[in-house]
Amino acid sequence: MASGKNLHLEHLEDEIINKGSQGGREVIKVLEEMGKFLSGAGSGTTVTTKWDGAPAVVCGTDPADDRFFVGTKSVFAKTQPKICKSEADVDKIYDGELANKLKASYRYLSKCNIKGVLQGDLMFTGDQKNMRLEGESMITFKPNTILYAASTDSDLGREIQSARLGIVFHTKYTGPSLPEMTSSFDVKESDFTSIRETWIQRATFRDLGGVATMTASERNKYDASVRRAEGSLKQASSTLNLIQSGKKTLAMDTEFKKFFNNYVKAGQNVPSVEKAFKDYINHIMNEYEKAIGKLKSEAGRQKKQITMAETLNIIDKNARGFKMVIAAYMNIQACKNILVSKMKRVSTMRLFAKRGEEFVATTPEGFVAITGRIATKLVDRLEFSNLNFQSGKPGS
């Protein structure tokens, strides 16, 4: 169970920047449980596959009047929630393509006997296309960055071809009223009924044929990687706590996330610890210099220069700790990439991404690991997040 609304998930490795040493302990717990999950050893972790759909649709029964509704995540707003209980309501609140998609969602999902309130990624609303990919006839849909495809000769392809709406449910909400609801990822088959016009999936990860299961040798290598991450986190813990600012502008933690994202945007792995440490110092200086250049008063510029000097002094005095933060970040990414490389072998559909004028085969967007009350993203950032940055979307 995850409390609150399912509004934003963080990358696993970013949690040490977000939460300091506490985030480090949570990350190790997730990595340990994921090792069990992919070894068939029993785990308290649930995994869902991220689907690249849009928009996010929330639908179900409003506890206030027991009427069916659709909407976006704004249905949970405490003031002026946008809740649509008819297609006419959609037209009053929304316009354009979003209105068309929400009207289709109301038209078909209102017939699907949805229990409670569910959230899903909308995949298509009758806009599927027939394409020839890799020499094969495919039925396809592309709600966002990824093109999903299935052979027109397959049962799956025929289901998609005949459906008027496709959605993947990943979150369930419970509570006495919409503003008070809390979320979980425990969507069950019994929470909805598919009708002929719909193609409805759950995001729950299923290891079809055991292709994602770790061998004993793979598990040993993975466990060694987790221990390396744990060791570097212990050495980084005091520095991780030192940089916590609550996301203040130009603060060291805020800039660490921007700094690591810059590598993703450039399609590069984080280099050696020493090189990354020098890059981070240069990043801090550049960001401060940009901020100073925007100030009109000399007093304001001098004050910002003093803050920059103080920040650089802290980094210099704690150089080893900052290097260990970078090492821990890299070690966590290494563990995560082992997990993702195993799980992305499992896919019920063929996936493609546009490179120039061509579509080339790709893999699922990523996964969400839910361990206790902790939910984090496991994404191959060099592949999928880089695609998002190139397309103008924020890193996913």
Salt bridges, closest charged atoms under 4 A:
GLU10 OE2 - HIS8 NE2 3.30
GLU10 OE1 - LYS257 NZ 3.01
GLU13 OE2 - LYS336 NZ 2.88
GLU13 OE2 - ARG381 NH1 3.16
ASP14 OD2 - ARG381 NH1 3.74
GLU15 OE2 - LYS19 NZ 3.58
GLU26 OE1 - LYS19 NZ 2.84
GLU32 OE2 - ARG227 NH2 2.85
GLU33 OE2 - LYS29 NZ 3.46
GLU33 OE2 - LYS36 NZ 3.15
ASP52 OD1 - LYS393 NZ 3.40
ASP62 OD2 - LYS85 NZ 2.77
ASP65 OD2 - LYS85 NZ 2.65
GLU87 OE1 - ARG107 NH2 3.02
ASP91 OD1 - LYS103 NZ 3.15
GLU97 OE2 - LYS101 NZ 3.95
ASP121 OD2 - HIS170 NE2 3.74
ASP127 OD2 - LYS101 NZ 3.71
GLU134 OE1 - ARG350 NH2 2.67
GLU136 OE1 - ARG350 NH1 3.34
ASP155 OD1 - ARG158 NH2 2.88
ASP186 OD2 - LYS188 NZ 2.46
GLU189 OE2 - ARG202 NE 3.60
ASP191 OD1 - LYS172 NZ 3.13
GLU197 OE2 - ARG196 NH2 3.87
GLU218 OE1 - LYS342 NZ 3.07
ASP223 OD1 - ARG219 NE 3.05
GLU230 OE1 - ARG227 NE 2.88
GLU255 OE2 - LYS258 NZ 3.32
GLU255 OE1 - HIS283 NE2 2.72
GLU274 OE2 - LYS323 NZ 3.07
ASP279 OD1 - LYS275 NZ 2.95
GLU287 OE1 - LYS258 NZ 2.92
GLU287 OE2 - LYS290 NZ 2.94
GLU298 OE1 - ARG301 NH2 2.90
GLU365 OE2 - LYS50 NZ 3.52
ASP380 OD2 - LYS344 NZ 3.28
GLU383 OE1 - LYS344 NZ 3.56
